[in-house]
Amino acid sequence: MTLIPWIERHPLSELRSDIDTIFDQFFGREKGHEIKPWGTFTFRTLAVDMEETENEILVKAEMPGLEPKDFQISIDGDTLTIKGEKKEEKAEEKKNYHMIERRYGSFHRSIPLPFEVDNDKVKVSYSKGILEIILPKTKSQKAKRITINVK
């Protein structure tokens, strides 16, 4: 029996399971004999928090175990892109692994922004595995307060 981590069911997980079953049947594989690549980065799961204030958007991303040289950040129009690679630590010692849950590999995440940002004033910091990006709004994107006259 294989132990797998419990993950909250995503709405598309049943669709994926159905498609996996179709491929397994087509290629003649028996259900349960395939090995799922738990140890690879599929970085549509890059954990990101975004919050907006009157003047900016703050983006925080969890990227534990990485150094700033391991990833790149770019802004193209109204899209923020974070990409990079987490390399596997290779040790040539003979060990028997019972479980490997840390993930390695390349990742790529594009995040649509609700407005264009002032690229010259973007601030980026990285500390303790948390990437913080401050994206200032352009002057034309800042919220305008409109008063309502009640008659």
CYANA upper distance limits for C-alpha pairs under 8 A (distance plus 0.5 A):
  9 ARG  CA     13 SER  CA      6.77
 10 HIS  CA     14 GLU  CA      8.41
 11 PRO  CA     15 LEU  CA      8.48
 12 LEU  CA     16 ARG  CA      6.79
 13 SER  CA     17 SER  CA      6.61
 14 GLU  CA     18 ASP  CA      6.67
 15 LEU  CA     19 ILE  CA      6.70
 16 ARG  CA     20 ASP  CA      6.54
 17 SER  CA     21 THR  CA      6.69
 18 ASP  CA     22 ILE  CA      6.84
 19 ILE  CA     23 PHE  CA      6.80
 20 ASP  CA     24 ASP  CA      6.52
 21 THR  CA     25 GLN  CA      6.60
 21 THR  CA     31 LYS  CA      7.77
 22 ILE  CA     26 PHE  CA      6.58
 23 PHE  CA     27 PHE  CA      6.54
 24 ASP  CA     28 GLY  CA      6.37
 24 ASP  CA     29 ARG  CA      5.27
 24 ASP  CA     30 GLU  CA      7.02
 24 ASP  CA     31 LYS  CA      7.30
 25 GLN  CA     29 ARG  CA      6.58
 25 GLN  CA     30 GLU  CA      7.79
 29 ARG  CA     33 HIS  CA      7.72
 29 ARG  CA     34 GLU  CA      8.21
 30 GLU  CA     34 GLU  CA      8.38
 38 TRP  CA    101 GLU  CA      7.39
 38 TRP  CA    103 ARG  CA      7.96
 39 GLY  CA    100 ILE  CA      7.26
 39 GLY  CA    101 GLU  CA      6.54
 39 GLY  CA    102 ARG  CA      6.77
 39 GLY  CA    103 ARG  CA      5.15
 39 GLY  CA    104 TYR  CA      6.87
 40 THR  CA    103 ARG  CA      5.74
 40 THR  CA    104 TYR  CA      5.86
 40 THR  CA    105 GLY  CA      6.36
 41 PHE  CA    103 ARG  CA      6.09
 41 PHE  CA    104 TYR  CA      6.12
 41 PHE  CA    105 GLY  CA      5.79
 41 PHE  CA    106 SER  CA      6.88
 41 PHE  CA    107 PHE  CA      6.77
 42 THR  CA    107 PHE  CA      7.14
 43 PHE  CA    106 SER  CA      8.50
 43 PHE  CA    107 PHE  CA      5.50
 43 PHE  CA    108 HIS  CA      6.51
 43 PHE  CA    109 ARG  CA      7.03
 44 ARG  CA    108 HIS  CA      7.96
 44 ARG  CA    109 ARG  CA      6.78
 46 LEU  CA     61 ALA  CA      7.55
 46 LEU  CA     62 GLU  CA      7.56
 46 LEU  CA     63 MET  CA      8.41
 46 LEU  CA    109 ARG  CA      7.61
 47 ALA  CA     61 ALA  CA      6.16
 47 ALA  CA     62 GLU  CA      6.17
 48 VAL  CA     59 VAL  CA      7.31
 48 VAL  CA     60 LYS  CA      6.05
 48 VAL  CA     61 ALA  CA      4.93
 48 VAL  CA     62 GLU  CA      7.26
 49 ASP  CA     58 LEU  CA      8.47
 49 ASP  CA     59 VAL  CA      6.17
 49 ASP  CA     60 LYS  CA      5.59
 49 ASP  CA     61 ALA  CA      6.99
 50 MET  CA     57 ILE  CA      7.25
 50 MET  CA     58 LEU  CA      6.12
 50 MET  CA     59 VAL  CA      5.05
 50 MET  CA     60 LYS  CA      7.02
 51 GLU  CA     57 ILE  CA      6.11
 51 GLU  CA     58 LEU  CA      5.80
 51 GLU  CA     59 VAL  CA      7.21
 52 GLU  CA     56 GLU  CA      6.42
 52 GLU  CA     57 ILE  CA      4.83
 52 GLU  CA     58 LEU  CA      6.85
 53 THR  CA     57 ILE  CA      6.70
 54 GLU  CA    142 LYS  CA      6.84
 54 GLU  CA    143 ALA  CA      6.61
 55 ASN  CA    136 PRO  CA      6.47
 55 ASN  CA    137 LYS  CA      6.08
 55 ASN  CA    142 LYS  CA      6.45
 55 ASN  CA    143 ALA  CA      8.33
 56 GLU  CA    134 ILE  CA      7.22
 56 GLU  CA    135 LEU  CA      5.90
 56 GLU  CA    136 PRO  CA      4.65
 56 GLU  CA    137 LYS  CA      5.63
 57 ILE  CA    134 ILE  CA      6.45
 57 ILE  CA    135 LEU  CA      5.61
 57 ILE  CA    136 PRO  CA      6.96
 57 ILE  CA    137 LYS  CA      8.05
 58 LEU  CA    132 GLU  CA      7.50
 58 LEU  CA    133 ILE  CA      6.30
 58 LEU  CA    134 ILE  CA      5.20
 58 LEU  CA    135 LEU  CA      6.79
 59 VAL  CA    131 LEU  CA      8.42
 59 VAL  CA    132 GLU  CA      6.19
 59 VAL  CA    133 ILE  CA      5.57
 59 VAL  CA    134 ILE  CA      6.97
 59 VAL  CA    135 LEU  CA      8.37
 60 LYS  CA    130 ILE  CA      7.09
 60 LYS  CA    131 LEU  CA      5.99
 60 LYS  CA    132 GLU  CA      5.07
 60 LYS  CA    133 ILE  CA      6.97
 61 ALA  CA    130 ILE  CA      6.22
 61 ALA  CA    131 LEU  CA      5.58
 61 ALA  CA    132 GLU  CA      7.18
 62 GLU  CA    129 GLY  CA      6.46
 62 GLU  CA    130 ILE  CA      5.35
 62 GLU  CA    131 LEU  CA      6.93
 63 MET  CA    129 GLY  CA      5.43
 63 MET  CA    130 ILE  CA      6.35
 63 MET  CA    131 LEU  CA      7.33
 64 PRO  CA    128 LYS  CA      7.73
 64 PRO  CA    129 GLY  CA      4.58
 64 PRO  CA    130 ILE  CA      7.54
 65 GLY  CA     86 LYS  CA      8.23
 65 GLY  CA    129 GLY  CA      6.87
 66 LEU  CA     70 ASP  CA      6.59
 66 LEU  CA     71 PHE  CA      8.44
 66 LEU  CA     86 LYS  CA      6.97
 66 LEU  CA    129 GLY  CA      7.32
 67 GLU  CA     71 PHE  CA      8.14
 68 PRO  CA     72 GLN  CA      8.45
 68 PRO  CA    126 TYR  CA      7.75
 70 ASP  CA     84 GLY  CA      6.05
 70 ASP  CA     85 GLU  CA      6.25
 70 ASP  CA     86 LYS  CA      7.30
 71 PHE  CA     82 ILE  CA      7.54
 71 PHE  CA     83 LYS  CA      5.99
 71 PHE  CA     84 GLY  CA      4.38
 71 PHE  CA     85 GLU  CA      6.95
 72 GLN  CA     82 ILE  CA      6.35
 72 GLN  CA     83 LYS  CA      5.93
 72 GLN  CA     84 GLY  CA      6.50
 73 ILE  CA     80 LEU  CA      7.86
 73 ILE  CA     81 THR  CA      6.18
 73 ILE  CA     82 ILE  CA      5.17
 73 ILE  CA     83 LYS  CA      7.14
 74 SER  CA     80 LEU  CA      6.44
 74 SER  CA     81 THR  CA      5.71
 74 SER  CA     82 ILE  CA      7.19
 75 ILE  CA     79 THR  CA      6.15
 75 ILE  CA     80 LEU  CA      5.11
 75 ILE  CA     81 THR  CA      6.72
 75 ILE  CA    119 ASN  CA      8.11
 76 ASP  CA     80 LEU  CA      7.18
 77 GLY  CA    116 GLU  CA      6.61
 77 GLY  CA    117 VAL  CA      8.43
 78 ASP  CA    112 PRO  CA      6.51
 78 ASP  CA    113 LEU  CA      5.57
 78 ASP  CA    114 PRO  CA      7.51
 78 ASP  CA    115 PHE  CA      6.41
 78 ASP  CA    116 GLU  CA      5.49
 78 ASP  CA    117 VAL  CA      7.80
 79 THR  CA    110 SER  CA      6.95
 79 THR  CA    111 ILE  CA      6.10
 79 THR  CA    112 PRO  CA      5.04
 79 THR  CA    113 LEU  CA      6.08
 80 LEU  CA    110 SER  CA      6.14
 80 LEU  CA    111 ILE  CA      5.59
 80 LEU  CA    112 PRO  CA      6.87
 80 LEU  CA    113 LEU  CA      7.40
 81 THR  CA    108 HIS  CA      7.75
 81 THR  CA    109 ARG  CA      6.15
 81 THR  CA    110 SER  CA      4.81
 81 THR  CA    111 ILE  CA      6.74
 82 ILE  CA    108 HIS  CA      6.37
 82 ILE  CA    109 ARG  CA      5.79
 82 ILE  CA    110 SER  CA      6.98
 83 LYS  CA    106 SER  CA      8.00
 83 LYS  CA    107 PHE  CA      5.91
 83 LYS  CA    108 HIS  CA      4.70
 83 LYS  CA    109 ARG  CA      6.73
 84 GLY  CA    106 SER  CA      6.14
 84 GLY  CA    107 PHE  CA      6.01
 84 GLY  CA    108 HIS  CA      7.17
 85 GLU  CA    104 TYR  CA      8.00
 85 GLU  CA    105 GLY  CA      5.94
 85 GLU  CA    106 SER  CA      4.45
 85 GLU  CA    107 PHE  CA      6.44
 86 LYS  CA    103 ARG  CA      8.36
 86 LYS  CA    104 TYR  CA      5.61
 86 LYS  CA    105 GLY  CA      5.73
 86 LYS  CA    106 SER  CA      6.72
 87 LYS  CA    104 TYR  CA      6.17
 87 LYS  CA    105 GLY  CA      6.54
 88 GLU  CA    104 TYR  CA      6.08
 88 GLU  CA    105 GLY  CA      7.99
115 PHE  CA    137 LYS  CA      7.85
115 PHE  CA    141 GLN  CA      7.24
116 GLU  CA    137 LYS  CA      7.25
116 GLU  CA    138 THR  CA      7.24
116 GLU  CA    141 GLN  CA      8.00
117 VAL  CA    122 VAL  CA      8.49
117 VAL  CA    135 LEU  CA      6.48
117 VAL  CA    136 PRO  CA      6.11
117 VAL  CA    137 LYS  CA      5.25
117 VAL  CA    138 THR  CA      5.94
118 ASP  CA    122 VAL  CA      7.28
118 ASP  CA    135 LEU  CA      7.63
118 ASP  CA    136 PRO  CA      6.13
118 ASP  CA    137 LYS  CA      6.32
118 ASP  CA    138 THR  CA      5.59
119 ASN  CA    135 LEU  CA      8.18
119 ASN  CA    136 PRO  CA      8.38
121 LYS  CA    135 LEU  CA      7.95
121 LYS  CA    136 PRO  CA      6.98
122 VAL  CA    133 ILE  CA      7.67
122 VAL  CA    134 ILE  CA      6.21
122 VAL  CA    135 LEU  CA      5.59
122 VAL  CA    136 PRO  CA      6.79
123 LYS  CA    133 ILE  CA      6.29
123 LYS  CA    134 ILE  CA      5.61
123 LYS  CA    135 LEU  CA      7.46
124 VAL  CA    131 LEU  CA      7.87
124 VAL  CA    132 GLU  CA      6.20
124 VAL  CA    133 ILE  CA      5.06
124 VAL  CA    134 ILE  CA      6.92
125 SER  CA    131 LEU  CA      6.47
125 SER  CA    132 GLU  CA      5.74
125 SER  CA    133 ILE  CA      7.13
126 TYR  CA    130 ILE  CA      6.17
126 TYR  CA    131 LEU  CA      4.98
126 TYR  CA    132 GLU  CA      6.68
127 SER  CA    131 LEU  CA      7.23
137 LYS  CA    141 GLN  CA      6.22
137 LYS  CA    142 LYS  CA      6.58
138 THR  CA    142 LYS  CA      7.16
